[in-house]
Amino acid sequence: MIKALFVLNTKALISGIFQLGGKKTGIIKKLLIAAIGIYVAGALALFFGVLFYSLLGPFYETGLGWLYFAFLATIVFAICVFSTIFTAQAQLFKARDNERLLAMPVCPRDILISRLLVILAAEYLFEAIISLPALVLWLAGGYAASAGIVFYALGFILLPPMAASISLLLAWLLSVSTARLRHKSIVTLLISVVFLLAFFYAFSNMQNYLGQLLSKGTEIAAAFQKAMPPFYAFGVGIAQGDMVNFGIFILWAVLAFGLVFALISANYHKVLTANRGSVAVLYREKQTRVKGACLALIRKEMAHFWSNPNVILNSSFGSIFMLIGAVLILIKREAILATLDLLPLSGSSSAGLISALLLFLVTLNSLAASLISLEGKQLWIAKSIPVSGKIVLLAKAYTHLLLSSLPCLAASIAAAIVFAGTIEEYLLIIILPQTLTVLLACSGLMLNLIFPKLDWLNEIQAVKQGISAMISILGAIGLIIGLTVLYIFAFSNIMSITAYLWLAAAIFAATSALFSLWLAKAGVRRFEEL
């Protein structure tokens, strides 16, 4: 039964990636999707390869070769936990088909194991992208011993289950602790944002950490040995072929996974079937205001959006950083200006650089490219209500604009106050990102009408595995990169960056108008055909 459930979940995952609009995807589109995945994996592998290349020689030359692998294990562990904690919460404890499976003659432990195997498969993929470049460099450098290679292979197998034990435990505790909260989605969102900020803080200071590792390797190694003994044992076991230390790591990994799995497995049925109720809300009689159809649909979309923190994080990532950035710009004004003074830019170029940065943050918002998919099997309700399809699509576009334009406006005003030197620059910083926001709202909705994903089991699948969201984000980022390269090599000697960005704003606005016309006619027909 475990094998059958695992195969079923894996097939659903793969078909969800390669299936568009409820129809089988042609070989060309499959190859295109595969090429995008390979490109992303290759870029990440190259990044980690450069990182480990800068560490391998210095660590071994100073007698700290074990720290190379301890550092590798730490990175793999942290990324596996960070990338799967909320996926584990959604797949293991909040999947839409949990009750259906429990009603069948299926052991709850089999359900848990089959879904855990899918999560582990994702963690092994992350681990391969990170650790294979480190292995190749280690072998090419001539530092490897036969025992170390064997231990490396065993470590590759054991690290993801060890990380999964932590992500599984945190996901369970998060699910149980927020079950009775009235605003549990906000609490979950805040926890997620804290995780994200900690991750990006560590990533942005990576160069400083590496410098400290290389300059104070012995001191940090001693602290590493005391603070993270499993990773110390992992590093010593591989670098020195030490069977005793690697045996300690195996003990850590097996015990951690075994204890957490036994705990979750013993309570899995209770967790899925427990009726925790909800917080009582005191009813107060009040007069209901009459609202238009479009406004009512917008309120419905907003309520649905705020109810799922995973959707917020994966579809409005840019808005979160724009709100944080708006505060940081005003608080860290002097430090930011001092940093910009170090760059070889004129005042107008500084405003242009800030505008380009805002454009990049706007591209991280892909909500419009998922709003049709999020209807799922309840799409018939949106189609059957006595409202025209044009109003339904308009409400979805306005939802994206509200959730992206307002944070963008806050960041733009803060940036304009600090960086704009003239009225023209002030207007550019505010208007340019808004034109791209409108363009992404229209193009994202258009893509989702063409490539909807309605057969999801969890809403996160509609957002993360939807081809429309992938095209929207990658296409928008490609557009910004293309415009940047075009200016550097073709227009930098013809016009100023400010004039070039005003031209880009005009192009964004004109393209948005064309897409709006498509949505009003062909888009409505497509929506009615779904």
SEVOLUM-226498 format. One line per field, with one value per residue (C-alpha): residue number from 1; residue in one letter; chain; x, y negated, z negated. Coordinates in steps of 0.2 Angstrom, whole numbers, plus 2048, in hexadecimal, padded with zeros to 3 digits. Each point is the difference from the previous one (the first is absolute). Layout:
<recs>
pos c(NUM	...)
code c(A	...)
unit c(A	...)
x c(X	...)
y c(Y	...)
z c(Z	...)
</recs>
This chain:
<recs>
pos c(1	2	3	4	5	6	7	8	9	10	11	12	13	14	15	16	17	18	19	20	21	22	23	24	25	26	27	28	29	30	31	32	33	34	35	36	37	38	39	40	41	42	43	44	45	46	47	48	49	50	51	52	53	54	55	56	57	58	59	60	61	62	63	64	65	66	67	68	69	70	71	72	73	74	75	76	77	78	79	80	81	82	83	84	85	86	87	88	89	90	91	92	93	94	95	96	97	98	99	100	101	102	103	104	105	106	107	108	109	110	111	112	113	114	115	116	117	118	119	120	121	122	123	124	125	126	127	128	129	130	131	132	133	134	135	136	137	138	139	140	141	142	143	144	145	146	147	148	149	150	151	152	153	154	155	156	157	158	159	160	161	162	163	164	165	166	167	168	169	170	171	172	173	174	175	176	177	178	179	180	181	182	183	184	185	186	187	188	189	190	191	192	193	194	195	196	197	198	199	200	201	202	203	204	205	206	207	208	209	210	211	212	213	214	215	216	217	218	219	220	221	222	223	224	225	226	227	228	229	230	231	232	233	234	235	236	237	238	239	240	241	242	243	244	245	246	247	248	249	250	251	252	253	254	255	256	257	258	259	260	261	262	263	264	265	266	267	268	269	270	271	272	273	274	275	276	277	278	279	280	281	282	283	284	285	286	287	288	289	290	291	292	293	294	295	296	297	298	299	300	301	302	303	304	305	306	307	308	309	310	311	312	313	314	315	316	317	318	319	320	321	322	323	324	325	326	327	328	329	330	331	332	333	334	335	336	337	338	339	340	341	342	343	344	345	346	347	348	349	350	351	352	353	354	355	356	357	358	359	360	361	362	363	364	365	366	367	368	369	370	371	372	373	374	375	376	377	378	379	380	381	382	383	384	385	386	387	388	389	390	391	392	393	394	395	396	397	398	399	400	401	402	403	404	405	406	407	408	409	410	411	412	413	414	415	416	417	418	419	420	421	422	423	424	425	426	427	428	429	430	431	432	433	434	435	436	437	438	439	440	441	442	443	444	445	446	447	448	449	450	451	452	453	454	455	456	457	458	459	460	461	462	463	464	465	466	467	468	469	470	471	472	473	474	475	476	477	478	479	480	481	482	483	484	485	486	487	488	489	490	491	492	493	494	495	496	497	498	499	500	501	502	503	504	505	506	507	508	509	510	511	512	513	514	515	516	517	518	519	520	521	522	523	524	525	526	527	528	529	530)
code c(M	I	K	A	L	F	V	L	N	T	K	A	L	I	S	G	I	F	Q	L	G	G	K	K	T	G	I	I	K	K	L	L	I	A	A	I	G	I	Y	V	A	G	A	L	A	L	F	F	G	V	L	F	Y	S	L	L	G	P	F	Y	E	T	G	L	G	W	L	Y	F	A	F	L	A	T	I	V	F	A	I	C	V	F	S	T	I	F	T	A	Q	A	Q	L	F	K	A	R	D	N	E	R	L	L	A	M	P	V	C	P	R	D	I	L	I	S	R	L	L	V	I	L	A	A	E	Y	L	F	E	A	I	I	S	L	P	A	L	V	L	W	L	A	G	G	Y	A	A	S	A	G	I	V	F	Y	A	L	G	F	I	L	L	P	P	M	A	A	S	I	S	L	L	L	A	W	L	L	S	V	S	T	A	R	L	R	H	K	S	I	V	T	L	L	I	S	V	V	F	L	L	A	F	F	Y	A	F	S	N	M	Q	N	Y	L	G	Q	L	L	S	K	G	T	E	I	A	A	A	F	Q	K	A	M	P	P	F	Y	A	F	G	V	G	I	A	Q	G	D	M	V	N	F	G	I	F	I	L	W	A	V	L	A	F	G	L	V	F	A	L	I	S	A	N	Y	H	K	V	L	T	A	N	R	G	S	V	A	V	L	Y	R	E	K	Q	T	R	V	K	G	A	C	L	A	L	I	R	K	E	M	A	H	F	W	S	N	P	N	V	I	L	N	S	S	F	G	S	I	F	M	L	I	G	A	V	L	I	L	I	K	R	E	A	I	L	A	T	L	D	L	L	P	L	S	G	S	S	S	A	G	L	I	S	A	L	L	L	F	L	V	T	L	N	S	L	A	A	S	L	I	S	L	E	G	K	Q	L	W	I	A	K	S	I	P	V	S	G	K	I	V	L	L	A	K	A	Y	T	H	L	L	L	S	S	L	P	C	L	A	A	S	I	A	A	A	I	V	F	A	G	T	I	E	E	Y	L	L	I	I	I	L	P	Q	T	L	T	V	L	L	A	C	S	G	L	M	L	N	L	I	F	P	K	L	D	W	L	N	E	I	Q	A	V	K	Q	G	I	S	A	M	I	S	I	L	G	A	I	G	L	I	I	G	L	T	V	L	Y	I	F	A	F	S	N	I	M	S	I	T	A	Y	L	W	L	A	A	A	I	F	A	A	T	S	A	L	F	S	L	W	L	A	K	A	G	V	R	R	F	E	E	L)
unit c(A	A	A	A	A	A	A	A	A	A	A	A	A	A	A	A	A	A	A	A	A	A	A	A	A	A	A	A	A	A	A	A	A	A	A	A	A	A	A	A	A	A	A	A	A	A	A	A	A	A	A	A	A	A	A	A	A	A	A	A	A	A	A	A	A	A	A	A	A	A	A	A	A	A	A	A	A	A	A	A	A	A	A	A	A	A	A	A	A	A	A	A	A	A	A	A	A	A	A	A	A	A	A	A	A	A	A	A	A	A	A	A	A	A	A	A	A	A	A	A	A	A	A	A	A	A	A	A	A	A	A	A	A	A	A	A	A	A	A	A	A	A	A	A	A	A	A	A	A	A	A	A	A	A	A	A	A	A	A	A	A	A	A	A	A	A	A	A	A	A	A	A	A	A	A	A	A	A	A	A	A	A	A	A	A	A	A	A	A	A	A	A	A	A	A	A	A	A	A	A	A	A	A	A	A	A	A	A	A	A	A	A	A	A	A	A	A	A	A	A	A	A	A	A	A	A	A	A	A	A	A	A	A	A	A	A	A	A	A	A	A	A	A	A	A	A	A	A	A	A	A	A	A	A	A	A	A	A	A	A	A	A	A	A	A	A	A	A	A	A	A	A	A	A	A	A	A	A	A	A	A	A	A	A	A	A	A	A	A	A	A	A	A	A	A	A	A	A	A	A	A	A	A	A	A	A	A	A	A	A	A	A	A	A	A	A	A	A	A	A	A	A	A	A	A	A	A	A	A	A	A	A	A	A	A	A	A	A	A	A	A	A	A	A	A	A	A	A	A	A	A	A	A	A	A	A	A	A	A	A	A	A	A	A	A	A	A	A	A	A	A	A	A	A	A	A	A	A	A	A	A	A	A	A	A	A	A	A	A	A	A	A	A	A	A	A	A	A	A	A	A	A	A	A	A	A	A	A	A	A	A	A	A	A	A	A	A	A	A	A	A	A	A	A	A	A	A	A	A	A	A	A	A	A	A	A	A	A	A	A	A	A	A	A	A	A	A	A	A	A	A	A	A	A	A	A	A	A	A	A	A	A	A	A	A	A	A	A	A	A	A	A	A	A	A	A	A	A	A	A	A	A	A	A	A	A	A	A	A	A	A	A	A	A	A	A	A	A	A	A	A	A	A	A	A	A	A	A	A	A	A	A	A	A	A	A	A	A	A	A	A	A	A	A	A	A	A	A	A	A)
x c(800	80E	808	7EF	7FD	811	7FF	7EF	807	80F	7F6	7F4	80F	808	7F0	7FC	810	7FF	7ED	7F8	7EE	7FA	808	810	80E	809	813	806	7F8	806	812	7FE	7FA	80E	80D	7FA	802	811	806	7FA	809	810	800	7FF	80D	80C	7FD	803	80F	808	7FD	808	80E	805	800	808	812	801	7F8	80B	810	7FC	7FC	7ED	7FA	7F2	7F9	7FD	7F4	7F9	7FC	7F8	7F5	7FA	7FB	7F7	7F7	7FB	7F9	7F7	7F7	7FC	7FA	7F5	7F9	7F0	7FF	7FF	7F3	7F5	803	800	7F3	7F6	7FE	7EF	7FE	805	7EE	7FD	80F	7FC	7EE	809	807	812	80B	803	813	800	7F9	80D	80E	7FB	7FF	810	809	7FA	807	810	802	7FF	80E	80B	7FE	805	80F	806	800	80B	80B	805	80A	809	803	808	80B	806	804	808	80B	807	7FB	7F4	804	7F6	7F8	7FB	7F7	7F6	7FC	7FB	7F4	7F8	7FF	7F7	7F3	7FE	800	7EF	7F7	809	7FA	7EE	7FF	802	7F4	7F3	801	7FF	7F2	7F6	802	7FC	7F0	7FA	805	7F7	7F0	7F6	806	7F4	80D	80B	805	807	80A	807	804	80A	80A	803	806	80C	807	802	809	80B	805	803	80A	80B	801	804	80E	807	810	804	7FD	80B	80E	7FE	801	810	808	7FB	7FE	807	7F5	7F0	804	800	7F0	7F9	804	7F7	7F1	7FC	808	7F6	808	811	7FF	7FA	80F	80D	7FA	801	810	80A	7F7	7FC	7F4	7FC	7FB	7F6	7F7	7FB	7F9	7F6	7FA	7FA	7F7	7F7	7FB	7F9	7F6	7FA	7FA	7F7	7F8	7FA	7F9	7F7	7FA	7F9	7F5	7FD	7EE	7FC	808	7F6	7EF	801	7F2	809	7F1	803	801	7EE	7FC	7F3	7F2	7FB	7F2	804	7F9	807	806	7FB	80F	803	804	812	803	7F8	80B	810	7FB	7FE	811	808	7F9	805	812	802	7FA	810	811	808	7F7	805	813	800	7F6	804	812	804	7F3	807	811	7FA	7F7	810	80A	7F5	804	813	802	7FA	809	810	800	812	808	7F7	805	812	800	7F9	80E	80D	7F8	805	7EF	7FA	7F1	7F3	808	7FD	7EE	800	808	7F3	7F2	808	801	7ED	7FC	809	7F6	7F0	805	7FF	7EE	7F6	7EF	7F6	808	7F9	7EE	7F7	809	7FC	7EE	804	7F1	7F5	802	7EE	7FA	809	7F9	7EE	7FE	7F5	80F	808	811	807	7FC	808	810	800	7FE	80F	80B	7FB	805	812	801	7FA	80D	80E	7FD	7FE	810	809	7F9	806	812	7FF	7FC	80D	80D	7FB	802	811	807	7F7	808	7F3	7EE	803	809	7F3	7F3	80A	803	7EE	7F8	80C	7FE	7ED	7FF	809	7F4	7F1	809	803	7EE	7FA	80D	7FF	7ED	801	80D	7F6	7F1	80A	80A	7F4	804	7F0	804	80A	7FF	807	800	813	800	7F6	80C	811	7FD	7F5	809	7F7	808	811	7FF	7FA	80E	80E	7F9	800	811	806	7F8	809	810	7FE	7FB	810	80B	7F8	804	812	805	7F4	7F8	80D	808	7F0	7F5	801	7FA	7F2	7F9	803	7F5	7F2	800	7FF	7F1	7F7	803	7FA	7F0	7FD	802	7F4	7F3	802	7FF	7F0	7F7	804	7FA	7EF	7FC	80A	804	7EE	7FC	80F	7FA	7EE	808	80A)
y c(800	7F4	803	7FD	7F0	7FA	803	7F8	7F0	800	802	7F2	7F5	803	7FF	7EF	7F9	807	7FE	7F0	7FB	811	807	80A	7F5	803	805	7EF	7F8	80E	7FD	7EE	803	80C	7F4	7F3	80C	805	7EE	7FB	810	7FC	7EE	805	80E	7F3	7F4	80D	807	7EF	7FF	810	7FD	7F1	80B	810	7FB	7F5	80C	80F	7F5	7FA	812	7FD	80B	807	7EE	801	80E	7FA	7EF	80A	80A	7F0	7F8	810	802	7EE	7FF	811	7FB	7EE	806	80E	7FB	7F7	80D	80D	7F7	7FE	812	80A	7F7	7F5	80A	7FF	813	805	804	809	80B	803	806	80E	810	7F7	800	7EE	804	806	7EE	7F8	80A	7FE	7ED	7FF	809	7F3	7F3	809	802	7ED	7FE	80D	7F5	7F0	80A	806	7EE	7FA	80F	807	7F0	802	813	7FC	7F3	80B	80E	7F5	7F8	811	7FF	80F	811	810	801	7ED	804	80E	7F5	7F1	80C	805	7EE	7FC	80D	7FB	7ED	7FD	80C	7F7	7EF	807	805	7EE	7F9	80D	7FC	7ED	803	80A	7F4	7F1	809	805	7EF	7F5	80B	7F7	7EE	7F4	7F8	810	7FB	7F0	809	80C	7F2	7F7	810	803	7EE	802	80F	7F7	7F1	80B	80A	7F1	7F7	80F	801	7ED	802	810	7F7	7FA	811	808	7F3	804	813	7FD	7F4	808	812	808	7F6	802	813	802	7F7	80A	810	7FB	7F8	80C	811	80A	7F5	801	813	800	7F5	809	811	7FC	7F5	80C	810	801	80F	7FB	7EE	805	80D	7F2	7F6	810	802	7ED	802	811	7FB	7EF	807	80F	7F7	7F2	80D	80B	7F1	7FA	811	804	7F0	7FE	806	7F6	7F0	802	804	7F5	7F3	7F1	7F5	7ED	7F0	7FA	7F0	7F5	7FC	7ED	7FB	7F3	7F9	807	7F4	803	803	802	811	7FC	7FA	80F	80C	7F6	802	813	801	7F6	80B	810	7F9	7FB	811	809	7FA	80C	7F8	7EF	805	808	7F3	7F0	802	7EF	7F6	807	7F9	7F0	7FC	805	7F6	7F1	800	804	7F2	7F3	807	804	7F1	7FA	811	803	7EF	803	811	7F8	7F3	80E	805	7F7	7F9	7EE	7FA	804	811	803	7FD	80B	80E	7FF	801	80F	808	7FD	807	810	801	7FE	80F	80B	7FE	80D	800	7FC	80F	80C	7F8	80B	810	7FC	802	813	80B	7F2	7F6	805	7F4	7F1	804	803	7F0	7F3	7F5	7FE	809	7EF	7FA	810	7FD	7EE	804	80C	7F3	7F3	80C	802	7ED	7FD	80C	7FB	7ED	7FA	808	7FA	7EE	800	806	7F3	7F2	804	802	7F0	7F6	807	801	7F5	7EF	7F9	801	80B	80C	800	804	80D	80A	800	803	80C	80E	7FE	802	810	806	7FD	809	80F	800	801	80C	80B	802	803	80E	808	800	809	80C	803	80D	805	812	7FC	808	7F2	7ED	7FF	80C	7F3	7F2	809	80D	7F6	7FD	7EF	7FA	806	7F8	7F0	7FE	806	7F6	7F0	803	804	7F0	7F5	808	7FE	7EE	7FD	809	7F6	7F0	804	806	7F6	7F0	7FA	7F5	7FA	7FB	7FE	80E	7F5	7FE	812	805	7F4	809	810	7FA	7FB	811	808	7F5	804	812	800	7F8	80E	80E	7F7	800	813	804	7F6	80A	810	802	800	80D	80B	7FE	806	80F	806)
z c(800	7FC	811	809	7F6	804	812	801	7F7	80B	810	7FA	7FD	811	809	7F7	807	812	802	806	800	7FC	810	803	805	810	801	804	7F1	7F5	806	7FD	7EE	7FD	808	7F3	7F2	806	802	7EE	7F9	80A	7FA	7EE	802	808	7F1	7F3	80A	800	7ED	7FC	80C	7F5	7F0	805	802	7F2	7F4	804	800	7EF	7FA	7FF	80E	7F5	7FF	812	7FE	7F0	809	80F	7F4	7F7	810	807	7EF	7FF	812	7FF	7F0	806	811	7F9	7EF	808	80D	7F3	7F7	80F	807	7F0	7F5	80B	811	807	802	7EE	7FB	810	7FE	7ED	805	80B	7F9	7FF	7F1	7FB	7FE	812	805	7F5	808	812	7FE	7F6	80E	80C	7F5	7FE	813	801	7F2	80A	80F	7F6	7F8	811	807	7F1	7FC	811	805	7EF	803	812	7F9	7F2	80B	80D	7F3	7FB	7EE	800	7F8	803	7EF	801	811	7F8	7F1	80C	809	7EF	7FB	810	7FB	7EE	801	807	7F4	7F2	807	803	7EE	7FB	80D	7FC	7EE	803	80C	7F4	7F2	80B	806	7EE	7F8	80D	802	7F4	803	808	80B	802	812	7FA	7F3	80C	80C	7F3	7FB	813	802	7F1	808	811	7F8	7F6	810	80B	7F2	7FF	813	801	7F3	808	805	7EF	7F8	80D	7FC	7EE	803	80A	7F4	7EF	806	7F0	7F4	80A	802	7ED	7FE	80F	7F7	7F0	808	80E	7FC	80D	80E	7F8	800	812	805	7F6	806	813	800	7F5	803	7EE	7FD	7EE	803	80F	7F6	7F4	80E	806	7EE	800	811	7FC	7EF	805	80E	7F7	7F1	809	80C	7F2	7F7	810	805	7EF	801	812	801	7F1	807	811	7F8	7F0	7FF	7F8	803	803	7F6	7FB	808	7F8	80C	801	80B	80C	810	810	80E	811	80B	812	808	804	7EE	7F9	80A	7FC	7ED	803	809	7F2	7F3	809	802	7EE	7FA	807	7FB	80C	80F	7F9	7FF	811	80A	7F8	7FA	808	7F6	7EF	805	807	7EF	7F6	80D	7FD	7EE	802	80D	7F3	7F1	809	80B	7FD	801	811	807	7FA	809	810	800	801	811	810	803	802	7F7	80E	801	7EE	802	80F	7F7	7F2	80D	807	7EF	7FD	811	7FB	7F0	80A	80A	7F1	7FE	80B	7F7	810	809	7F3	7FC	80D	7FA	7EE	804	803	801	7F9	810	805	7F2	807	811	7FA	7F6	808	805	811	802	804	7EE	7F9	809	7FC	7ED	801	809	7F3	7F2	807	802	7EE	7F9	80B	804	7EE	7F9	810	7FD	7EE	806	80E	7F5	7F4	80E	808	7F0	7FE	811	80C	804	80C	803	80F	7F6	7F2	80D	808	7F0	7FD	811	808	7F4	800	813	7FF	7F2	80B	80E	7F5	7FA	812	807	7F1	801	812	7FE	7F2	80C	80D	7F4	7F1	7F3	7F8	7FA	7F1	7EF	7F6	805	7FF	810	80A	7FB	801	80D	80C	811	801	7F0	806	810	7F8	7F4	80C	80E	7F6	7F9	812	806	7F3	803	813	7FE	7F5	80D	80E	7F8	7FC	811	80B	7F8	7F3	80D	807	7F1	7ED	7F5	7FA	812	804	7F0	805	811	7F7	7F6	810	807	7F1	800	812	7FE	7F1	80B	80D	7F4	7F8	810	802	7EF	803	80F	804	7ED	7FB	80D	7FA	7EE	805	809	7F1)
</recs>
